[in-house]
Amino acid sequence: MKFIDNQGITDPMINLAIEEYILQNFGEKDTYLLFYINKPSIIVGRNQNSVEEINTDYVEENDIKVVRRLSGGGAVYHDEQNLNFSFITKDDGESFQDFAKFTQPVVDALNKLGVPAEMKGRNDLAVEGRKISGNAMFSTKGRMFSHGTLMLDSEIEHVVAALNVNKEKIESKGIKSIRSRVANISEYLDEKISMEAFKELILKYIFDVEDVKDVPRHELTEADWDEIYKISENRYQKWEWNFGKSPKFNVQASHKFDGGLVDVRLDVKNGMIENCTIYGDFFGLGDVSELEDKLTGIRHERKAIDEALADVDVSYYLGKISKEDFVGLLY
């Protein structure tokens, strides 16, 4: 097994591209271990409805990136105190779904640190029943990766707030995440350690070396990095991948404003609003179907909605209901 250094990059749109590039090009003979740390972001599973998994207001206010990964499973929150590990190897036809095979080296390393971690359920690592790591897998063309999180000292309140879904707003046909009680590894350490020190300790234990300098490595070339940035640009930086890949779902949002009740129904497919219907007991002058038409055929995202309504006098259609309140109801 060889370790690949991501050069301290914290952009999830680059780090996921590194992982995909290694998967596509390495792993026929050797197994590779990749570490990466992302700045605040939500990484959603391949089959999830991105909008359903996030608290959109909180995500936008805190400039949290939302990026879809290749593997399935549930949405997870990443920050600079969460270490991500990825084992990239040949798919031998027996290893896919065998999470224990790939997490055991991590479990052993944590136990050597004095953290009594163990495999819990299908794909989690836990300490005393509290989740410290979630894991997922992906396989393609004879290669696979098994990756997971290690929450050293993440901001738990952000984990909860960023993934706090307003279930009254969205009725989805997508796959919902199972949210478990979570804990930080730091809670079980005798002394606090830095992320860098934690990385080095995990590396030394996994590779069974005394000095991190003795860890066998594979260095990415300039040509490798060129291809990685192309993958990032063509997939992970695209709205079509991060949001447009969401399953078809319906949005129903209603609120009783001072100016009356507004009830909006949206049909969304591939991240685009295919149909919009507005109901309510508001008193507007204009034909509300004109407002519905403005919202049909656009992306289901706040920026697109703002642009579609930029020159629209919402109160003309909805009475004493502001554009800001209406947009807040839509997304």
C-alpha positions in Angstrom: 0.0 0.0 0.0 1.2 3.5 -0.8 0.1 6.9 0.6 -0.8 9.8 -1.7 -0.4 13.3 -0.4 -3.1 15.8 -1.5 -0.7 18.7 -0.8 -2.9 20.3 1.9 -5.8 21.1 -0.5 -9.1 21.8 1.4 -11.4 22.4 -1.6 -13.8 19.5 -1.7 -14.3 20.0 -5.4 -10.6 19.3 -5.9 -10.2 16.5 -3.3 -13.1 14.5 -4.7 -11.5 14.9 -8.1 -8.2 13.6 -6.8 -10.0 10.5 -5.4 -11.7 9.9 -8.7 -8.5 10.3 -10.7 -6.7 7.8 -8.5 -9.6 5.4 -8.9 -9.6 5.7 -12.7 -5.8 5.3 -13.1 -4.3 3.4 -10.1 -5.2 0.4 -8.1 -4.8 -2.5 -10.5 -1.9 -3.8 -8.5 -1.3 -1.7 -5.4 -3.6 -0.3 -2.9 -3.5 3.5 -2.2 -4.4 5.5 0.8 -5.5 9.1 0.4 -6.1 11.6 3.2 -7.9 14.9 2.7 -9.5 17.6 4.8 -12.2 19.8 3.4 -13.2 23.3 4.4 -16.8 23.6 5.7 -18.9 21.6 3.2 -21.7 19.1 2.9 -20.9 16.0 0.9 -24.1 14.4 -0.3 -24.4 10.8 -1.5 -24.7 9.9 -5.1 -28.4 9.0 -5.0 -29.6 11.8 -2.7 -31.7 14.9 -3.3 -29.2 17.6 -2.4 -31.8 20.2 -1.4 -33.5 17.8 0.9 -30.3 17.0 2.8 -29.3 20.6 3.7 -30.6 23.5 5.6 -30.4 25.9 2.7 -30.5 29.2 4.7 -27.7 28.0 7.0 -25.6 26.7 4.2 -25.8 30.0 2.2 -25.3 32.2 5.2 -22.2 30.3 6.2 -20.8 29.8 2.7 -20.8 26.0 3.0 -20.0 24.2 -0.2 -22.4 21.4 -1.3 -20.8 18.7 -3.4 -22.0 15.4 -4.6 -19.7 12.4 -4.3 -19.5 9.2 -6.4 -20.4 6.8 -3.6 -23.8 6.2 -2.1 -24.9 6.6 1.5 -26.0 9.7 3.4 -25.0 13.3 3.6 -22.1 14.3 5.9 -20.7 17.6 7.1 -16.9 18.2 6.7 -14.7 20.9 8.2 -11.0 21.4 9.0 -11.3 19.1 12.1 -12.5 16.2 10.1 -10.0 13.8 8.5 -11.2 11.9 5.4 -9.5 8.7 4.4 -9.9 6.7 1.2 -8.5 3.2 0.4 -8.4 2.9 -3.4 -7.7 -0.6 -4.7 -8.6 -3.4 -7.1 -12.2 -4.7 -6.9 -11.6 -8.4 -6.4 -15.4 -9.1 -6.5 -15.5 -9.9 -2.8 -14.5 -6.6 -1.1 -17.4 -4.3 -2.0 -19.7 -3.9 1.0 -17.0 -5.4 3.2 -16.5 -2.2 5.2 -14.8 -4.0 8.1 -11.9 -5.0 5.7 -11.1 -1.3 5.1 -12.0 0.2 8.4 -10.1 -2.3 10.6 -6.7 -0.6 10.1 -8.3 2.6 11.2 -10.0 1.0 14.1 -6.7 -0.6 15.2 -5.0 2.8 14.9 -7.6 4.5 17.0 -7.4 1.8 19.7 -3.6 2.3 19.8 -4.4 6.0 20.5 -6.6 4.9 23.4 -9.9 5.5 21.6 -12.0 2.3 22.0 -13.5 2.5 18.5 -15.4 -0.4 16.9 -17.4 -1.1 13.8 -21.1 -0.4 14.4 -23.9 -1.4 12.2 -23.4 -1.5 8.4 -20.8 1.2 7.8 -20.1 3.3 10.9 -17.3 3.5 13.4 -18.5 4.3 17.0 -17.2 4.8 20.5 -19.5 3.8 23.3 -22.3 3.8 20.8 -21.6 7.3 19.5 -20.7 7.7 15.8 -17.3 9.1 15.0 -17.0 7.9 11.4 -19.3 7.2 8.5 -18.1 5.1 5.5 -19.1 4.6 1.9 -17.9 2.7 -1.2 -17.9 3.0 -4.9 -16.8 0.5 -7.6 -16.3 0.9 -11.4 -14.3 -1.0 -14.1 -12.5 -3.3 -11.7 -11.5 -0.7 -9.2 -13.1 0.6 -6.0 -12.6 2.8 -3.1 -13.8 2.7 0.5 -13.7 6.1 2.2 -14.8 7.5 5.5 -14.7 10.4 7.9 -12.8 10.7 11.2 -14.3 13.5 13.3 -11.4 14.7 15.4 -12.8 17.9 16.7 -15.6 19.0 14.3 -18.1 21.7 15.2 -20.9 19.5 16.2 -23.4 22.4 16.3 -22.6 23.0 12.6 -23.0 19.3 11.8 -26.5 19.5 13.2 -27.5 22.9 11.9 -26.2 22.4 8.3 -28.0 19.1 7.9 -31.2 20.3 9.6 -33.8 19.7 7.0 -37.2 21.4 6.9 -39.3 18.3 6.3 -42.5 20.3 5.9 -41.1 21.9 2.8 -40.1 19.0 0.7 -41.8 15.7 0.0 -39.1 13.7 -1.8 -38.8 10.5 -3.7 -35.0 10.6 -3.0 -33.2 8.6 -0.4 -33.1 10.1 3.0 -30.0 10.1 5.3 -30.1 8.3 8.6 -28.7 10.7 11.2 -27.0 9.2 14.2 -25.8 10.6 17.4 -22.3 11.8 16.8 -19.1 12.4 18.8 -15.6 13.8 18.3 -12.6 11.6 18.7 -11.0 14.3 20.8 -13.5 13.6 23.6 -11.9 10.2 24.1 -8.2 11.4 24.0 -6.3 12.0 27.2 -4.7 15.1 25.6 -5.8 17.3 22.8 -3.8 17.0 19.6 -3.6 19.0 16.4 -5.0 17.7 13.2 -1.5 17.4 11.7 -0.3 15.3 14.7 -3.4 13.1 14.4 -2.8 12.5 10.7 0.8 11.5 11.4 -0.2 9.1 14.2 -2.9 7.4 12.1 -0.4 7.1 9.2 2.3 5.6 11.4 -0.1 3.1 12.9 -1.6 2.0 9.6 1.8 1.6 7.9 3.4 0.2 11.1 6.4 2.6 10.9 8.2 4.5 13.6 8.6 7.7 11.6 6.1 9.1 9.2 9.0 9.7 6.7 9.1 6.0 6.3 5.6 5.7 4.9 5.8 4.5 1.3 4.4 7.2 -1.0 3.3 7.7 -4.5 3.8 11.3 -5.8 1.3 12.8 -8.2 3.0 14.4 -11.3 2.2 17.7 -12.9 0.4 15.7 -15.6 -1.7 14.0 -12.9 -2.7 17.3 -11.4 -3.7 18.7 -14.9 -6.1 15.7 -15.2 -7.4 16.2 -11.7 -8.3 19.8 -12.3 -10.1 18.8 -15.5 -12.2 16.3 -13.5 -13.0 18.9 -10.9 -14.1 21.4 -13.5 -16.2 18.9 -15.5 -17.9 17.3 -12.6 -17.5 18.6 -9.0 -17.7 22.3 -9.9 -20.9 21.9 -11.9 -24.3 22.7 -10.6 -25.7 19.9 -12.8 -23.7 17.3 -10.8 -24.2 18.7 -7.4 -27.8 19.6 -7.6 -29.1 18.6 -11.1 -28.5 14.9 -10.4 -31.1 14.9 -7.6 -34.0 12.5 -8.1 -37.4 13.9 -9.1 -39.2 15.4 -6.2 -42.1 17.6 -5.2 -41.9 20.7 -3.1 -44.9 21.9 -1.2 -44.5 25.0 0.9 -47.1 27.1 2.5 -47.2 30.0 5.0 -49.9 32.3 6.5 -48.6 35.8 5.9 -50.3 39.0 7.1 -51.4 39.4 3.5 -52.9 35.9 3.3 -52.1 32.3 2.9 -49.7 31.3 0.1 -49.4 27.6 -0.9 -46.8 26.8 -3.6 -46.4 23.4 -5.3 -43.3 22.7 -7.4 -42.4 19.6 -9.5 -38.7 19.4 -9.8 -36.7 17.1 -12.1 -32.9 17.1 -12.6 -32.9 20.2 -10.5 -35.2 22.1 -12.8 -38.7 23.4 -12.0 -41.0 21.7 -14.5 -44.2 22.9 -13.1 -45.3 25.6 -10.6 -48.8 26.1 -9.0 -49.6 28.8 -6.5 -52.7 28.6 -4.3 -53.9 30.8 -1.4 -56.4 33.3 -0.1 -54.2 36.3 -0.9 -55.6 39.4 -2.7 -53.6 40.2 -5.8 -54.5 42.1 -8.9 -52.6 40.1 -11.5 -53.2 36.7 -12.9 -51.1 34.4 -10.7 -50.5 32.1 -13.7 -48.1 34.8 -15.0 -46.0 34.4 -11.8 -46.1 30.6 -12.1 -44.8 30.9 -15.7 -41.9 33.0 -14.5 -40.8 30.1 -12.2 -41.2 27.3 -14.7 -38.2 26.0 -16.6 -35.6 27.5 -14.2 -33.1 25.9 -11.8 -34.5 25.1 -8.3 -31.9 27.3 -6.6 -32.2 30.7 -4.9 -30.0 32.6 -7.4 -32.1 31.4 -10.4 -35.3 32.2 -8.5 -34.0 35.7 -7.6 -33.1 36.3 -11.3 -36.5 35.1 -12.6 -38.3 37.5 -10.3 -35.8 40.4 -10.5 -38.2 42.6 -12.5 -41.5 41.1 -11.1 -43.7 43.1 -8.7 -44.7 40.1 -6.6 -47.2 42.2 -4.6 -49.1 42.8 -7.8 -49.9 39.1 -7.9 -49.9 38.2 -4.2 -51.1 41.4 -2.5 -49.4 42.5 0.7 -46.7 39.8 0.5 -43.2 40.8 -0.3 -40.9 39.3 -2.8 -38.4 38.5 -0.1 -41.0 36.5 1.9 -42.2 34.7 -1.3 -38.6 33.7 -2.3 -38.0 32.5 1.2 -41.0 30.2 0.9 -39.9 28.8 -2.5 -36.3 27.9 -1.3 
